[in-house]
Amino acid sequence: MFIELVNTPRLYAWGSYDGIADFTGHQPSGEPEAELWFGTHPGSPSLTSRTFPPSEPGHATLRDWVAAEPELLLGDPDATELPILLKVLAARTPLSLQVHPSPEQAEHGYADEVARGIAVDAFSRSYKDPFPKPEIIVAVTEFEGLCGFRPSTEVAAFAADLTALAPQPSPGLAQLLELLADPTAMEPVVDWLLSGEASAAECVSEVIALAGSAAAAGTVSAATFRTVIELAEHYPGDPGVVVAALLNRIALRPGECMFAAAGVLHAYLRGVGIELMTASDNVLRGGLTPKHVDTGELLRVLSFDQGEPALLAPGRPTDNVTVYAPPAPFELTVVDLADSTEQLHGGPAILLVERGAVTLTGAEASVTLERGQAVFIPASEADVSLSGTGRAWLASAG
């Protein structure tokens, strides 16, 4: 049995007006469509209008299906949730700087906030559940983001360019330059920038002004200054604009994958990608947002390691199959069919068709899916095959 999944894009201000529509082949709604979710997450559980073959009685959502038949769907009679969430993400403008906790940090942080009586929906709540949130994103279009602190040599070059551009810096900028005198010590820099002190706000304003000067275009850090200008247009005065200048900027080509391990500060800037994560809501923000920034907890969770960003290299078990397998309890497989058939492990998994016609065959059913269609593959379908001429994404729980 396969269960068809449908959903409505989630509307966020940073969303694209045509990215998700182009991917699914649907008409744009005219709204900023940011994410299309597939899973059981209560924020937007997938609707399940039909099954293949037809079954009665059915259930309205995949969440309802799991509640009614956890062993059939997930292979575990005690399961209550599909542990993964698949998204089509389309960013028109930058998202917030954020980091996700490790399993131990998530468990500790959640227990602490529960003990302190902080309501789950409170503005100041950081931990919505006791679970980590590893995630990967694979570029569908050209995709840009920030990930991890830059090598100390690049931080030193940025500081040197600021010094050259401002031979008489304001007290705020002078304090930043003093902190950057040790380009291997990022924690005190981030702590001060997010402190809310007037001197930090003064520094942010001056760095933005310097980045927009004609002289900045000829510096070693010209690309970093362009990032500062770009982010300041969307988040004027936000200290995250300067924090972002300390991070690696990444440009992914279609098919390239970014994995932000626990503790790695990152942000998505623009583009369309397929995102796969565990179904957790634990996000600690570090700027570029009107939402809560808990600086103390952020510093406790952040990794301040510096270095070049490492993309997640995929495996290629066959010429037509690409597998992204991070150190996390899930993997994402892309199948490019050319009048061919590929044998794959089955459920629990979500299959999403990007283009063409893809025929999915299991022990109990066979169905041909077109662009933008998705189905859930239950655990009862241990092995499946794909055939046709299209491209499909298979998100599997580990």
C-alpha positions in Angstrom: 0.0 0.0 0.0 1.1 3.6 -0.7 -0.6 6.7 0.8 -0.8 9.9 -1.3 0.5 13.0 0.4 -0.7 16.5 -0.4 -0.2 19.8 1.5 -0.4 23.6 1.2 2.8 25.7 1.1 3.6 27.5 4.3 3.7 31.3 3.9 6.6 33.2 5.4 7.9 36.6 4.5 11.2 35.2 3.2 9.5 32.8 0.9 9.7 32.7 -2.9 6.7 33.7 -5.1 7.5 31.0 -7.7 10.1 28.5 -6.4 7.7 25.9 -5.0 5.2 26.4 -7.8 8.0 25.8 -10.3 9.1 22.6 -8.5 5.6 21.1 -8.2 4.2 22.4 -11.5 1.4 24.3 -9.8 0.2 27.8 -10.3 1.8 30.4 -8.0 -0.6 31.6 -5.4 0.8 35.2 -5.4 1.9 34.7 -1.8 5.5 34.2 -0.5 5.5 30.3 -0.5 8.4 29.3 1.7 8.1 25.6 2.6 6.1 22.6 1.5 6.0 20.0 4.3 5.7 16.2 4.0 5.3 14.3 7.3 3.3 14.0 10.5 4.5 17.2 12.1 1.5 18.8 13.9 2.4 22.2 12.4 1.4 21.0 9.0 0.6 17.3 8.7 0.3 15.9 5.2 -3.2 15.3 4.0 -4.0 11.8 2.8 -6.8 11.9 0.3 -6.3 8.3 -1.1 -4.3 5.2 -1.1 -3.0 2.7 -3.7 -4.8 0.4 -3.8 -7.9 2.1 -2.4 -8.6 1.2 1.2 -11.5 1.8 3.6 -11.7 3.4 6.0 -9.1 6.0 5.3 -7.7 8.8 7.5 -7.5 12.5 6.9 -3.8 13.0 7.6 -0.7 11.0 7.7 -0.6 11.9 11.4 -4.0 10.1 11.8 -2.7 7.1 9.9 0.3 6.7 12.2 -1.9 7.1 15.3 -4.3 4.4 14.0 -1.7 1.9 12.5 1.8 2.6 13.8 3.1 -0.9 13.2 1.9 -1.0 9.6 3.3 2.5 8.8 6.4 2.7 10.9 7.1 -0.9 11.9 6.7 -0.1 15.6 3.5 -0.6 17.5 4.5 2.1 20.1 5.5 4.8 17.6 3.5 8.0 17.6 5.3 10.2 15.0 7.1 9.8 11.7 10.6 10.8 12.9 11.5 12.7 9.8 10.2 15.8 8.0 10.8 16.4 4.3 10.5 20.0 2.9 10.7 21.8 -0.4 12.2 25.1 0.7 12.2 28.2 -1.4 14.0 31.3 0.0 13.7 34.7 -1.7 15.4 36.6 1.2 17.7 35.5 4.0 16.5 33.4 6.9 17.7 33.8 10.5 21.1 32.7 11.8 20.4 29.5 13.8 21.9 26.5 15.4 20.5 23.1 16.6 21.4 21.3 19.8 23.0 17.9 20.2 20.8 15.1 21.7 22.2 15.8 25.2 21.8 19.5 24.9 18.2 19.2 23.7 17.3 16.8 26.5 18.9 19.1 29.1 17.5 22.3 27.7 14.0 21.0 27.4 14.0 19.6 30.9 15.3 22.9 32.2 12.6 25.0 30.6 9.9 22.6 31.7 11.3 22.8 35.3 11.2 26.6 35.1 7.6 26.6 34.0 8.2 28.3 30.6 5.1 27.8 28.5 5.7 25.9 25.2 4.3 28.8 23.2 6.1 31.5 25.1 8.2 34.0 23.1 11.2 33.2 25.3 10.9 29.4 24.8 13.9 27.8 23.0 13.3 24.1 23.4 9.9 22.8 22.2 10.9 19.2 22.6 13.7 17.0 24.0 15.1 16.0 20.6 18.0 17.2 18.3 17.4 18.6 14.9 20.0 17.5 12.4 19.2 18.6 8.9 20.5 18.6 5.3 19.6 20.6 2.3 20.3 19.6 -1.3 20.2 22.4 -3.9 17.6 22.2 -6.6 18.5 25.6 -8.0 21.6 27.6 -7.3 21.5 27.9 -3.5 23.4 30.2 -1.1 23.9 30.0 2.6 26.1 30.6 5.6 27.7 27.8 7.5 30.3 27.7 10.3 32.9 30.2 11.4 35.5 31.2 8.8 39.2 30.3 9.1 41.1 32.6 11.4 43.2 33.9 8.4 40.0 35.2 6.8 38.8 36.7 10.1 42.1 38.5 10.4 41.9 39.9 6.9 38.4 41.2 7.6 39.7 42.9 10.7 42.6 44.4 8.8 40.2 45.8 6.1 38.0 47.4 8.8 41.1 49.0 10.3 42.2 50.4 6.9 38.7 51.7 6.2 38.3 53.4 9.6 41.7 54.8 10.8 39.7 56.6 13.5 37.0 54.1 14.5 34.1 54.8 16.8 34.4 53.4 20.3 32.1 50.6 19.3 34.2 49.6 16.2 37.4 50.0 18.2 36.0 47.4 20.7 35.2 45.0 17.8 38.7 45.4 16.5 40.2 44.8 19.9 38.2 41.5 20.2 39.2 40.5 16.6 42.9 41.0 17.5 42.7 37.3 18.4 41.1 35.9 15.2 40.8 32.5 16.8 38.5 33.6 19.6 35.0 33.9 18.2 33.0 33.3 21.4 33.7 36.7 23.0 33.0 38.5 19.7 29.6 36.8 19.3 28.8 37.3 23.0 29.5 41.1 22.8 27.7 41.6 19.5 24.5 40.0 20.8 24.8 41.7 24.2 22.5 44.6 23.4 25.1 47.1 24.6 25.0 50.5 23.0 28.6 50.1 21.9 27.7 46.9 20.0 24.9 48.7 18.2 27.2 51.5 17.3 29.7 49.0 15.9 27.0 47.3 13.8 26.0 50.7 12.3 29.6 51.6 11.5 30.4 48.2 9.9 27.4 48.6 7.7 28.4 52.1 6.7 31.9 51.0 5.9 30.7 48.1 3.9 28.7 50.5 1.7 31.7 52.7 1.0 33.4 52.8 -2.4 36.7 51.8 -0.8 35.2 48.5 0.6 34.9 47.2 -3.0 38.7 47.1 -3.4 39.5 45.2 -0.2 40.4 41.6 0.3 37.1 41.2 2.2 35.0 42.8 -0.6 32.7 39.7 -0.8 32.2 39.8 2.9 31.2 43.4 2.8 28.7 42.6 0.0 27.2 40.1 2.3 27.0 42.7 5.1 25.2 45.1 2.7 22.8 42.4 1.5 21.8 41.3 5.0 21.5 44.9 6.3 19.0 45.6 3.6 16.7 43.0 5.2 17.7 43.3 8.8 18.9 46.9 9.4 20.8 47.3 12.7 20.6 43.6 13.5 23.8 42.4 15.2 23.5 39.2 13.2 24.7 41.2 10.2 28.2 41.4 11.7 28.1 37.9 13.1 27.4 36.7 9.6 30.6 38.4 8.4 32.5 35.9 10.5 30.8 32.9 8.8 31.6 31.0 5.6 29.4 31.9 2.7 28.5 28.9 0.5 27.2 28.7 -3.0 25.7 25.3 -3.8 25.3 24.1 -7.3 22.2 21.9 -8.0 22.9 18.5 -6.4 25.3 19.8 -3.8 24.4 19.3 -0.2 25.0 21.3 3.0 24.9 19.6 6.4 25.0 21.7 9.5 26.0 19.4 12.4 24.8 20.2 15.9 26.3 23.4 17.2 27.1 24.8 13.8 25.8 28.3 13.2 24.2 28.6 9.7 21.5 30.4 7.6 19.9 30.0 4.2 20.1 33.0 2.0 18.3 32.2 -1.3 17.4 29.4 -3.6 15.3 26.3 -3.8 16.3 23.1 -2.1 15.1 19.8 -0.7 15.5 19.8 3.1 15.4 16.7 5.3 15.5 16.8 9.1 14.3 15.1 12.2 10.8 16.3 13.2 12.0 18.6 16.0 11.3 22.3 16.6 14.5 23.1 18.5 16.1 26.2 17.0 18.4 28.6 18.8 18.7 31.9 16.9 21.8 34.1 16.6 20.4 37.1 14.8 18.8 38.2 11.5 15.4 37.7 13.2 12.7 39.5 15.2 12.3 36.3 17.2 13.8 35.5 20.6 17.6 35.3 20.8 18.8 33.6 24.0 22.4 34.6 23.9 23.4 32.6 27.0 21.9 29.3 25.7 23.2 30.1 22.2 26.8 30.4 23.5 26.4 27.1 25.4 25.3 25.2 22.3 27.5 26.9 19.7 30.6 25.3 18.3 33.3 28.0 17.7 35.5 25.7 15.6 36.8 27.6 12.5 37.5 26.3 9.0 36.4 25.9 5.5 32.9 24.5 5.1 32.7 20.9 4.1 29.9 19.8 1.8 28.3 16.4 2.3 29.6 14.2 -0.4 26.9 11.8 -1.7 27.3 8.1 -2.5 26.6 6.7 -6.0 25.4 3.1 -5.7 24.4 3.1 -9.4 24.7 5.6 -12.2 21.1 6.7 -11.6 21.0 6.8 -7.8 22.6 9.4 -5.5 22.4 9.0 -1.8 23.0 11.7 0.8 23.7 9.9 4.2 24.7 12.3 6.9 25.6 11.2 10.5 21.9 11.4 11.4 18.9 9.0 11.6 17.8 9.6 8.0 19.0 9.6 4.4 17.9 11.3 1.2 18.1 9.5 -2.2 17.7 11.0 -5.6 16.8 8.7 -8.5 17.2 9.9 -12.1 15.5 7.5 -14.4 16.1 7.1 -18.1 13.7 4.4 -19.2 15.3 2.3 -16.4 14.3 0.5 -13.2 16.0 0.9 -9.8 15.5 -1.3 -6.8 15.4 0.6 -3.5 14.8 -0.1 0.2 11.2 0.7 1.1 9.5 2.3 4.1 9.1 4.1 6.2 9.8 6.7 3.6 8.4 9.6 1.6 8.7 9.7 -2.2 8.4 13.0 -4.0 8.5 13.4 -7.8 10.3 16.4 -9.2 9.8 15.8 -12.9 8.6 13.2 -15.5 6.5 10.1 -14.8 7.8 7.7 -12.1 6.2 4.3 -11.5 6.5 3.1 -7.9 6.0 -0.7 -7.4 5.9 -2.6 -4.2 4.6 -5.9 -2.9 1.0 -4.7 -2.7 0.6 -1.9 -5.3 2.0 -0.1 -8.2 1.3 3.6 -9.0 2.5 6.1 -11.6 3.2 9.5 -10.1 3.7 12.8 -12.0 5.5 16.0 -11.2 4.8 17.3 -7.8 3.1 14.2 -6.5 4.2 12.5 -3.3 3.4 9.3 -1.4 4.2 7.7 1.9 5.7 4.2 1.7 4.8 2.2 4.8 7.3 0.0 6.7 5.2 -2.9 5.4 6.7 -2.2 1.9 10.2 -3.4 2.7 11.5 -3.1 -0.9 10.3 -1.0 -3.8 11.3 -0.3 -7.4 11.1 2.9 -9.5 10.8 2.9 -13.2 10.1 5.5 -15.9 11.9 8.6 -17.2 11.6 11.1 -14.3 13.4 12.2 -11.2 12.3 11.4 -7.6 13.4 12.1 -4.1 13.2 9.4 -1.5 13.4 10.4 2.2 14.0 7.5 4.5 14.0 7.2 8.3 17.1 5.5 9.6 
